[in-house]
Amino acid sequence: MKSLPLAVLAALAVLPATAEADTVQDAIASDMPGLMETYRDLHSHPELSFQELRSAAIMAKAAREAGFTVTEKVGKTGIVAVLENGPGPTVLIRADMDALPVTEQTGLPFASKQRGVSTAGVESGIMHACGHDTHMTAWIETARLMAARKADWSGTLVMVGQPAEEMGLGALAMLKDGLYTRFPKPDYTLAFHDTPELPSGVVGAAKGWALANVDSVDILVKGVGGHGAYPHMTKDPIVLASAIVMKLQTLASREIDPQDPVVVTVGSFHAGTKHNIISDHAKLELTVRSYSDATRAKLLSGIKRIAKGEAIASGLPEDLMPEVTVKEPYTRSTYNSPEFTQEAIAYLQQKMGKDRAVITPSVMGGEDFGEFRRADADHIKSIIFWVGGSPAEKIAAARAGGAPLPSLHSPFWAPEADKVIAGGSQALTLTAMRLMAK
């Protein structure tokens, strides 16, 4: 995420709300001791993608107790809780549930000691290093707040606990399992994600593109191996792969409009086995980021063209052309409906305080929440908020050259959970009640 103005960083995590929002804020404050117990429990018992059975059960139980009709195991481990409350719009609120194969190093007294095996077959520690434990806890509080205020709104509320966001597969799994046919189809979709780059409790959102398309691309570069002392008798794939890496940089610098942000990162380069052996192949692994589908197609086409063109320039025959593989499925970009986002932030500024709701830049991270809008983009309006989890003074110190902040997915990421939960549940509740106000 790009840097925000220092005036925003100076905002306190909790500022006075307007009188109209006092009841929601007061209810959250009253519920916070119990919410923190739930948060610590979820944090201590993280579950990997499509393994979130315990987390889903906790959320399902809370929703049932609040009066929702709950269906479990939608899209493998997802849950759907529905509260019908008369005529009006249908609002979907999502929280993601999965943790990451990361060994926690926060030092928290309730730090995760769980271990497991990822889908890649790697055994490791498990941690909520992306803050989904705060998302689930705020989801529970939002469900309770909305159920307790049924007299003030009319419509249908659909609360979704989504699996496998970290794999980019959970939203699609739920949609394929009938999310929009077995349950009420939304007019609006809402979610939030914690972030270390906003002060704790401050809510932000980008207008338009919020998060990027995320493609994983593999390039198998072929060559003719041989002795390192006789390179003229080989076709060196390391030299060719290096040329491909350098040429790929021109996709962003010379082929895409500078005002259309893209990323082409070669994250892995593997080749060879010994000092004096020229290998017969090299492997490159790329992450490719974009916003629009048209720009994505141009990038992927360019990668294939560059790989083949450099191979031809190196004198490789047709049967030794590089193999470019684009992994499927990929995580598609997330788009915040611009006018809806502007209205939502303006409303939250009125209700929560002007310094607690801000417009933020787009980022190149990935998030499959966008699939819920893409399923009917002409009809559904959507927004994903950011909710800050870092003390404002630590953000300012980091930007002044001090200790860097832990990022999402870091084994050290420990947000100020109470303020994330409070900010997230307040933003979701106030936004939903505005959309369904009587």
QUINOR-V702258 format. One record per residue. N is the residue number from 1. RES is the residue in one letter. OMEGA is omega in radians with two decimals (* if undefined). Layout:
# QUINOR-V702258
N,RES,OMEGA ; N,RES,OMEGA
This chain:
# QUINOR-V702258
1,M,-3.14 ; 2,K,-3.13 ; 3,S,3.11 ; 4,L,-3.13 ; 5,P,-3.14 ; 6,L,3.11 ; 7,A,3.10 ; 8,V,-3.12 ; 9,L,-3.13 ; 10,A,-3.13 ; 11,A,3.07 ; 12,L,-3.11 ; 13,A,-3.13 ; 14,V,3.11 ; 15,L,-3.10 ; 16,P,3.08 ; 17,A,3.04 ; 18,T,-3.10 ; 19,A,-3.10 ; 20,E,-3.11 ; 21,A,-3.07 ; 22,D,-3.05 ; 23,T,3.10 ; 24,V,-3.13 ; 25,Q,3.14 ; 26,D,3.13 ; 27,A,3.12 ; 28,I,3.14 ; 29,A,3.12 ; 30,S,-3.10 ; 31,D,-2.95 ; 32,M,3.12 ; 33,P,3.11 ; 34,G,3.11 ; 35,L,3.13 ; 36,M,3.03 ; 37,E,3.10 ; 38,T,3.14 ; 39,Y,-3.12 ; 40,R,3.10 ; 41,D,3.13 ; 42,L,3.14 ; 43,H,-3.10 ; 44,S,-3.08 ; 45,H,-3.14 ; 46,P,-3.13 ; 47,E,-3.12 ; 48,L,-3.08 ; 49,S,-3.11 ; 50,F,3.03 ; 51,Q,-2.93 ; 52,E,-3.06 ; 53,L,-3.12 ; 54,R,3.12 ; 55,S,3.13 ; 56,A,-3.14 ; 57,A,3.11 ; 58,I,3.14 ; 59,M,-3.14 ; 60,A,3.14 ; 61,K,-3.14 ; 62,A,-3.14 ; 63,A,3.11 ; 64,R,-3.14 ; 65,E,3.12 ; 66,A,3.09 ; 67,G,3.12 ; 68,F,2.94 ; 69,T,-2.95 ; 70,V,3.03 ; 71,T,-3.12 ; 72,E,3.10 ; 73,K,3.01 ; 74,V,-3.03 ; 75,G,-3.13 ; 76,K,-3.04 ; 77,T,-3.11 ; 78,G,3.08 ; 79,I,3.08 ; 80,V,3.13 ; 81,A,-3.04 ; 82,V,3.05 ; 83,L,3.12 ; 84,E,-3.02 ; 85,N,3.07 ; 86,G,-3.10 ; 87,P,3.12 ; 88,G,-3.09 ; 89,P,3.04 ; 90,T,-3.11 ; 91,V,3.10 ; 92,L,3.08 ; 93,I,-3.06 ; 94,R,2.90 ; 95,A,3.07 ; 96,D,-2.92 ; 97,M,-2.93 ; 98,D,3.08 ; 99,A,-3.04 ; 100,L,3.05 ; 101,P,-3.11 ; 102,V,3.08 ; 103,T,-3.02 ; 104,E,3.10 ; 105,Q,-3.10 ; 106,T,-3.06 ; 107,G,3.11 ; 108,L,3.13 ; 109,P,3.13 ; 110,F,-3.14 ; 111,A,-3.14 ; 112,S,3.01 ; 113,K,-3.09 ; 114,Q,3.04 ; 115,R,-3.13 ; 116,G,-3.11 ; 117,V,-3.13 ; 118,S,3.12 ; 119,T,3.08 ; 120,A,3.12 ; 121,G,-3.11 ; 122,V,3.10 ; 123,E,-3.09 ; 124,S,2.96 ; 125,G,3.11 ; 126,I,-3.08 ; 127,M,2.96 ; 128,H,-3.09 ; 129,A,3.09 ; 130,C,3.03 ; 131,G,-3.12 ; 132,H,3.05 ; 133,D,3.06 ; 134,T,3.12 ; 135,H,-3.12 ; 136,M,-3.12 ; 137,T,3.10 ; 138,A,3.08 ; 139,W,3.13 ; 140,I,-3.13 ; 141,E,3.11 ; 142,T,3.10 ; 143,A,3.14 ; 144,R,-3.13 ; 145,L,-3.14 ; 146,M,3.13 ; 147,A,-3.13 ; 148,A,-3.09 ; 149,R,-3.10 ; 150,K,-3.13 ; 151,A,-3.04 ; 152,D,-3.12 ; 153,W,-3.13 ; 154,S,-3.11 ; 155,G,-3.12 ; 156,T,3.13 ; 157,L,3.12 ; 158,V,-3.14 ; 159,M,-3.04 ; 160,V,2.95 ; 161,G,-2.97 ; 162,Q,3.05 ; 163,P,2.82 ; 164,A,3.04 ; 165,E,-3.09 ; 166,E,3.07 ; 167,M,-3.08 ; 168,G,-3.03 ; 169,L,-2.98 ; 170,G,-3.13 ; 171,A,3.11 ; 172,L,3.13 ; 173,A,3.13 ; 174,M,3.11 ; 175,L,3.13 ; 176,K,3.12 ; 177,D,3.00 ; 178,G,-3.12 ; 179,L,-3.09 ; 180,Y,3.07 ; 181,T,3.11 ; 182,R,-3.07 ; 183,F,-3.12 ; 184,P,-3.13 ; 185,K,-3.01 ; 186,P,2.91 ; 187,D,-3.13 ; 188,Y,3.03 ; 189,T,-3.07 ; 190,L,3.02 ; 191,A,2.97 ; 192,F,3.06 ; 193,H,3.07 ; 194,D,3.13 ; 195,T,3.05 ; 196,P,-2.98 ; 197,E,2.97 ; 198,L,3.07 ; 199,P,-3.05 ; 200,S,3.10 ; 201,G,3.11 ; 202,V,-3.09 ; 203,V,3.11 ; 204,G,3.05 ; 205,A,3.08 ; 206,A,3.05 ; 207,K,-3.10 ; 208,G,-3.12 ; 209,W,3.13 ; 210,A,3.13 ; 211,L,-2.87 ; 212,A,2.81 ; 213,N,3.11 ; 214,V,3.10 ; 215,D,2.97 ; 216,S,-3.05 ; 217,V,3.06 ; 218,D,3.06 ; 219,I,3.03 ; 220,L,-3.13 ; 221,V,-3.10 ; 222,K,3.11 ; 223,G,3.06 ; 224,V,-3.05 ; 225,G,3.11 ; 226,G,-3.09 ; 227,H,-3.13 ; 228,G,3.13 ; 229,A,-3.10 ; 230,Y,-3.06 ; 231,P,-3.12 ; 232,H,3.11 ; 233,M,-3.08 ; 234,T,2.89 ; 235,K,-2.93 ; 236,D,-3.12 ; 237,P,3.12 ; 238,I,3.08 ; 239,V,3.12 ; 240,L,-3.14 ; 241,A,3.10 ; 242,S,3.09 ; 243,A,3.10 ; 244,I,3.13 ; 245,V,-3.11 ; 246,M,-3.12 ; 247,K,3.12 ; 248,L,-3.12 ; 249,Q,-3.12 ; 250,T,3.08 ; 251,L,3.14 ; 252,A,-3.00 ; 253,S,-3.02 ; 254,R,-3.07 ; 255,E,-3.13 ; 256,I,3.09 ; 257,D,-3.13 ; 258,P,3.12 ; 259,Q,3.12 ; 260,D,-3.00 ; 261,P,3.04 ; 262,V,3.06 ; 263,V,2.98 ; 264,V,-3.08 ; 265,T,2.99 ; 266,V,-3.06 ; 267,G,-3.08 ; 268,S,3.12 ; 269,F,-3.11 ; 270,H,3.10 ; 271,A,2.98 ; 272,G,-3.12 ; 273,T,-3.02 ; 274,K,-3.07 ; 275,H,-2.96 ; 276,N,3.09 ; 277,I,2.98 ; 278,I,-3.07 ; 279,S,3.06 ; 280,D,3.08 ; 281,H,3.02 ; 282,A,-3.11 ; 283,K,3.06 ; 284,L,3.05 ; 285,E,-3.04 ; 286,L,2.82 ; 287,T,-3.03 ; 288,V,-3.08 ; 289,R,3.13 ; 290,S,3.08 ; 291,Y,-3.07 ; 292,S,3.10 ; 293,D,3.13 ; 294,A,3.12 ; 295,T,3.08 ; 296,R,-3.12 ; 297,A,3.14 ; 298,K,3.12 ; 299,L,-3.09 ; 300,L,3.08 ; 301,S,3.14 ; 302,G,3.11 ; 303,I,3.13 ; 304,K,-3.13 ; 305,R,-3.12 ; 306,I,-3.13 ; 307,A,-3.13 ; 308,K,-3.11 ; 309,G,3.11 ; 310,E,3.09 ; 311,A,3.09 ; 312,I,-3.14 ; 313,A,3.13 ; 314,S,3.07 ; 315,G,3.12 ; 316,L,3.08 ; 317,P,-3.06 ; 318,E,-3.09 ; 319,D,3.09 ; 320,L,3.08 ; 321,M,3.13 ; 322,P,3.05 ; 323,E,3.14 ; 324,V,-3.11 ; 325,T,3.06 ; 326,V,-3.06 ; 327,K,3.08 ; 328,E,-0.14 ; 329,P,3.09 ; 330,Y,3.09 ; 331,T,-3.10 ; 332,R,-3.03 ; 333,S,3.12 ; 334,T,-3.04 ; 335,Y,3.04 ; 336,N,3.12 ; 337,S,-2.93 ; 338,P,-3.10 ; 339,E,3.11 ; 340,F,3.14 ; 341,T,3.12 ; 342,Q,3.13 ; 343,E,-3.11 ; 344,A,-3.14 ; 345,I,3.11 ; 346,A,3.13 ; 347,Y,3.13 ; 348,L,3.05 ; 349,Q,3.10 ; 350,Q,-2.99 ; 351,K,-3.03 ; 352,M,-3.05 ; 353,G,-3.01 ; 354,K,-3.09 ; 355,D,-3.12 ; 356,R,3.10 ; 357,A,-3.01 ; 358,V,2.96 ; 359,I,-3.08 ; 360,T,3.08 ; 361,P,2.96 ; 362,S,3.09 ; 363,V,-3.11 ; 364,M,3.01 ; 365,G,-3.13 ; 366,G,-3.07 ; 367,E,-3.05 ; 368,D,3.06 ; 369,F,-3.13 ; 370,G,3.14 ; 371,E,-3.12 ; 372,F,3.05 ; 373,R,-3.09 ; 374,R,-3.12 ; 375,A,3.03 ; 376,D,-3.00 ; 377,A,-3.14 ; 378,D,-3.06 ; 379,H,-2.97 ; 380,I,2.97 ; 381,K,-2.95 ; 382,S,3.03 ; 383,I,2.94 ; 384,I,3.12 ; 385,F,2.84 ; 386,W,3.02 ; 387,V,-3.06 ; 388,G,-3.14 ; 389,G,-3.12 ; 390,S,3.04 ; 391,P,-3.08 ; 392,A,-3.10 ; 393,E,3.10 ; 394,K,3.07 ; 395,I,-3.14 ; 396,A,-3.14 ; 397,A,3.14 ; 398,A,-3.13 ; 399,R,3.09 ; 400,A,3.11 ; 401,G,3.14 ; 402,G,-3.10 ; 403,A,3.12 ; 404,P,3.10 ; 405,L,2.98 ; 406,P,3.13 ; 407,S,2.94 ; 408,L,-3.11 ; 409,H,3.07 ; 410,S,3.07 ; 411,P,-3.13 ; 412,F,-3.07 ; 413,W,3.10 ; 414,A,-3.11 ; 415,P,2.97 ; 416,E,-2.89 ; 417,A,-3.10 ; 418,D,-3.12 ; 419,K,3.04 ; 420,V,-3.13 ; 421,I,3.14 ; 422,A,-3.13 ; 423,G,-3.13 ; 424,G,-3.10 ; 425,S,3.10 ; 426,Q,-3.14 ; 427,A,-3.13 ; 428,L,-3.10 ; 429,T,-3.12 ; 430,L,3.14 ; 431,T,3.14 ; 432,A,-3.13 ; 433,M,3.06 ; 434,R,-3.11 ; 435,L,-3.08 ; 436,M,-3.10 ; 437,A,3.08 ; 438,K,*
